[in-house]
Amino acid sequence: MKILFVVKGLGEYSQAQPIAKIFQKNNEQISFITEDKFVKEIIINDRFDLIEYSTNINSLLKEIKADALFLCNSHTTNIYQLERPKNIKKIFSLDSNWLFNNKKYLDLGLKKFYTYEWIDHMYVVFPKSIFEANLKENKGYYDIDKFFKNKIYCPGFIPSGETYSDIQKRSIKNKFNIRDDVKVISVYFGNHQFHSDVYNQAVKDIEHKIGTIINELHSNNSIIDYQMIKLNGNHIDLNIKDSISFDEEIAISDLVIMHYGYGTLPKIFHKQIPVISLIPKVNNDYHTNFYELSPCIRKNALKYLIFDEFNIRELKELILSMIFDKNLIENIKINQKKLFEKGEDNLIKHFYQSYK
């Protein structure tokens, strides 16, 4: 089969990558289409075929014959104003949200939340229990149009990432000259080019606070180390260039401090690593990052702080408890294990069944 992936950003690619890898192992013909230079580099480093083009994505798709197209995701690809490609048999999407109600969002003037109605199957990459917990009929935040609800399938978390043995973790630490007794705190807020100036400035402020805290802890306690997982870290630049490297760096962490992205959180839940998520404050009643994370927050699978509403002392106390409070750490790990469901194999099975 010939299968195409249209990817807008890095988060969307993180969900497409493990699916494409399985298709590749199944000897399917896989190609990626993207406009983003950084995502192109990751695609090439992950050894996927990249289709270059000189027109635009919509024109390109009209010319290509394929068995399947994955839109990653159904909302971020709105910018391309796609029409259903006539020469592609089935259209799928990979989504990690609950924004499937065109009338509601168009009435609010939110065209960016519009969902292409010609998508055949919509893969919402959560466990079904997490997805349903956030619906208004179940005291969640989102209401979904029945038209879309009938197209949605929840396979489980994607990307689920890999688990690593103690021997493998020790080997990864050795690669970066990190002693086995060192506590590793990883910090990841995504790539700045995929976020707004307001968000990026907030991240700079947060990283400065985290750096101040970690430097203080490090001077008082030799078993604290600070790994900055980002392209241009001001501590240790791990220079993540492919998906496997990123997964390895997460694996050796004792604590992850990150943004609210579902492109990384499932990997953390799978590995059962304490995580602090930084979330923008709630500023509307229809869609916020807090609403998106609420099922995981209610399950106590992570701790969170609001970007503009915490002080450095509060963050320091939370960091210390997430590293040294054995009861808290164990409780979070148990809740993550209960919450987690690996989604890749379920999606692949559903995909092939849809062609029968």
C-alpha positions in Angstrom: 0.0 0.0 0.0 1.0 3.6 -0.6 0.4 5.7 2.5 1.0 9.4 2.9 1.3 11.6 6.0 0.7 15.3 5.8 2.3 16.9 8.9 2.1 20.5 10.1 4.3 20.6 13.2 6.6 18.7 15.5 3.9 17.6 17.9 1.9 16.1 15.0 5.0 14.4 13.7 5.6 12.8 17.1 2.2 11.0 16.8 2.7 10.1 13.1 6.2 8.7 13.5 5.5 5.4 15.4 2.6 4.6 13.1 4.7 5.2 10.0 7.4 3.0 11.5 5.0 0.1 11.9 3.8 0.5 8.3 7.4 0.6 7.1 8.1 -2.7 8.9 5.0 -4.1 7.2 6.6 -3.2 3.8 4.1 -0.5 3.0 5.3 2.5 0.9 5.5 5.5 3.3 6.0 9.1 2.4 5.8 12.3 4.4 4.7 15.8 3.2 5.5 18.9 5.2 6.4 22.6 4.7 8.4 22.9 8.0 12.2 22.8 7.6 12.9 21.5 11.1 10.3 18.7 10.7 11.9 17.8 7.4 15.2 17.3 9.1 13.6 15.0 11.7 11.8 13.0 9.0 15.1 12.5 7.1 17.0 11.5 10.2 14.2 9.0 11.0 14.8 7.5 7.6 11.4 8.2 6.0 10.8 9.2 2.4 10.1 13.0 2.1 8.2 14.3 -0.9 9.5 17.7 -2.0 7.3 19.8 -4.2 7.2 23.2 -5.9 3.5 24.1 -5.9 1.4 23.7 -2.7 0.2 20.7 -0.7 -3.3 20.9 -2.0 -2.2 20.8 -5.6 0.3 18.0 -4.9 -2.4 15.8 -3.3 -4.6 16.2 -6.3 -1.9 14.7 -8.5 -0.8 11.7 -6.2 -2.4 8.3 -6.3 -2.3 6.5 -2.9 -4.2 4.0 -0.8 -4.4 6.2 2.4 -3.7 9.7 3.6 -3.2 10.7 7.2 -3.8 14.3 8.2 -1.7 15.1 11.2 -3.9 16.6 12.5 -7.4 17.5 11.3 -7.2 21.1 12.5 -3.6 22.2 11.9 -3.9 21.2 8.3 -6.7 23.7 7.8 -4.1 26.2 6.8 -3.7 24.2 3.5 -7.5 24.6 2.7 -7.5 21.0 1.5 -10.1 19.4 -0.8 -10.6 15.7 -0.7 -8.0 14.2 -3.0 -9.9 12.1 -5.7 -7.0 9.7 -6.2 -6.6 8.6 -2.6 -8.8 5.8 -1.5 -9.2 6.6 2.3 -8.5 9.6 4.5 -7.6 9.3 8.1 -6.6 11.8 10.8 -4.4 11.7 13.9 -5.8 14.0 16.6 -5.1 14.6 20.3 -8.1 16.8 21.2 -11.8 16.9 21.5 -12.5 19.7 19.0 -15.1 18.0 16.7 -18.1 20.3 16.5 -18.0 22.6 13.4 -21.2 24.5 14.1 -20.2 25.4 17.6 -16.7 26.6 16.7 -17.7 28.4 13.5 -20.5 30.2 15.4 -17.7 31.4 17.8 -15.7 32.6 14.9 -13.0 29.9 15.5 -12.3 28.7 12.0 -9.0 27.1 13.2 -11.0 24.4 14.9 -12.9 23.4 11.7 -12.7 19.7 10.9 -12.7 18.4 7.3 -16.0 16.5 7.1 -14.7 14.2 4.3 -12.3 12.4 6.6 -13.3 8.7 6.7 -11.8 7.7 10.1 -10.5 9.9 12.9 -8.0 8.4 15.3 -8.1 10.3 18.5 -4.9 9.1 20.2 -6.1 8.6 23.8 -7.5 5.6 25.6 -11.3 5.5 25.2 -11.7 6.0 28.9 -9.7 9.3 28.8 -11.5 10.5 25.8 -15.0 9.9 27.2 -14.1 11.3 30.6 -13.6 14.7 29.0 -17.1 14.8 27.3 -19.7 17.1 28.8 -22.2 14.3 29.3 -19.6 12.8 31.6 -18.9 16.1 33.4 -16.0 16.9 31.1 -15.5 20.1 29.1 -16.3 19.1 25.4 -19.3 18.4 23.4 -18.9 16.6 20.1 -21.1 16.5 17.0 -22.7 13.1 16.5 -21.6 13.3 12.8 -17.9 13.2 14.0 -18.5 11.0 17.0 -19.4 8.1 14.6 -16.1 8.5 12.8 -13.9 8.6 15.9 -11.9 5.6 17.1 -9.7 5.8 20.3 -6.8 3.3 20.0 -4.9 4.3 23.1 -2.0 6.6 23.7 0.2 7.5 20.7 3.1 7.9 20.8 3.6 5.4 23.5 7.4 5.3 23.3 9.5 2.5 24.6 10.4 1.2 28.0 14.0 0.7 29.0 15.7 -1.8 31.4 18.0 -0.6 34.2 20.9 -1.8 32.1 19.8 0.2 29.1 19.3 3.3 31.2 22.8 2.9 32.6 24.2 2.7 29.1 22.4 5.9 28.0 23.7 7.7 31.1 27.2 6.5 30.3 26.8 8.0 26.8 26.3 11.4 28.3 28.8 11.0 31.2 26.0 11.1 33.8 26.8 9.1 37.0 24.4 6.4 37.8 23.6 7.9 41.2 22.7 11.3 39.8 19.1 12.5 39.7 18.2 13.7 36.3 15.7 16.5 35.8 14.7 17.0 32.1 13.1 20.1 30.9 11.2 20.3 27.6 8.9 23.0 26.3 8.9 22.2 22.6 10.6 24.0 19.8 10.1 27.8 19.9 9.2 28.1 16.2 6.0 26.2 16.8 4.7 28.5 19.5 3.7 32.1 19.9 6.0 35.0 21.1 3.9 35.2 24.3 4.4 31.5 25.0 8.1 31.6 24.2 8.7 34.6 26.5 6.8 32.8 29.3 9.1 29.7 28.7 12.2 31.9 29.0 11.0 33.2 32.4 10.2 29.6 33.6 13.5 28.2 32.4 15.3 30.9 34.3 13.4 30.1 37.5 14.1 26.4 37.0 17.8 27.0 36.4 18.0 29.2 39.5 16.4 26.4 41.6 18.5 23.6 40.1 21.8 25.5 40.5 20.9 26.1 44.2 20.0 22.5 44.8 23.1 21.3 42.9 25.4 23.5 45.1 23.9 22.0 48.2 23.4 18.4 47.0 25.8 16.6 44.6 23.2 14.1 43.4 21.1 16.7 41.5 21.9 17.1 37.8 20.0 19.2 35.3 19.5 18.1 31.7 18.0 20.7 29.4 16.2 18.8 26.6 15.8 21.6 24.0 17.7 22.7 20.9 19.7 25.5 22.5 19.9 24.7 26.2 21.9 27.0 28.5 23.1 24.0 30.5 23.7 20.9 28.5 22.7 20.8 24.9 21.6 17.3 24.1 21.0 18.2 20.4 18.1 15.9 19.9 17.9 15.1 16.2 15.6 12.1 15.9 12.8 10.4 17.8 14.8 7.6 19.3 17.3 10.0 20.9 14.5 12.0 22.4 12.8 8.8 23.8 16.1 7.8 25.4 16.6 11.1 27.1 13.2 10.9 28.6 13.9 7.4 29.8 16.8 8.4 32.1 14.9 11.2 33.8 13.8 11.1 37.4 11.6 14.1 36.8 10.3 15.8 33.7 9.2 19.5 33.7 7.4 20.2 30.5 4.6 22.0 28.7 1.1 20.4 28.2 1.9 18.4 25.0 0.3 15.0 24.3 3.2 14.4 21.9 5.4 13.7 24.9 3.2 12.9 27.9 2.2 9.4 26.8 5.8 8.4 26.6 6.3 9.6 30.2 3.2 7.7 31.4 4.5 4.6 29.7 7.8 4.9 31.5 6.2 5.9 34.7 8.2 9.1 35.4 7.0 11.9 37.7 6.1 15.0 35.6 5.3 18.6 36.3 3.3 20.2 33.5 3.2 24.0 33.0 -0.2 25.2 31.6 -1.4 28.6 30.5 -4.2 30.0 32.6 -7.8 29.3 31.7 -9.1 32.3 29.6 -12.3 31.0 28.0 -15.0 28.3 28.5 -14.6 26.3 25.3 -11.0 25.2 25.0 -7.8 25.5 27.1 -4.8 23.3 27.7 -6.1 22.8 31.3 -9.3 21.4 29.9 -7.3 19.0 27.6 -5.1 17.7 30.5 -8.0 17.5 33.0 -8.6 13.7 32.7 -4.9 13.1 33.5 -4.9 15.7 36.3 -8.0 14.1 37.9 -6.3 10.7 37.7 -3.3 12.3 39.5 -0.9 11.1 36.8 0.9 14.4 36.8 1.3 17.6 38.8 0.8 21.0 37.2 1.4 24.7 37.7 -0.2 27.7 35.8 2.4 29.7 33.9 1.6 33.1 35.4 0.4 32.0 38.8 3.2 30.3 40.6 6.3 31.6 42.5 9.8 30.2 42.6 9.3 28.8 46.1 6.3 26.8 45.1 8.1 25.4 42.1 11.2 24.5 44.3 9.0 22.7 46.8 7.3 20.8 44.1 10.5 19.8 42.4 12.0 18.5 45.7 8.9 16.5 46.6 8.8 14.9 43.1 12.4 13.8 43.4 12.6 12.7 47.1 9.1 12.0 48.4 9.0 8.2 47.8 5.2 7.9 48.6 4.3 10.7 46.2 6.5 9.3 43.5 5.1 5.8 43.9 1.5 7.1 43.9 2.1 9.0 40.6 3.7 6.0 39.0 0.8 3.7 40.0 -1.7 6.2 38.6 0.3 6.5 35.3 0.3 2.8 34.9 -3.4 2.5 35.4 -4.0 5.3 33.0 -1.7 4.1 30.2 -2.8 2.1 27.2 -0.5 1.6 24.2 -2.3 2.6 21.0 -0.1 1.8 18.0 -1.1 -1.8 17.5 -4.8 -1.1 18.0 -4.7 1.7 15.4 -2.8 -0.5 12.8 -5.4 -3.3 13.3 -8.3 -0.9 12.9 -6.7 0.6 9.8 -6.3 -2.7 8.0 -9.8 -3.8 9.0 -11.2 -0.7 7.5 -10.1 -1.9 4.0 -12.0 -5.3 4.3 
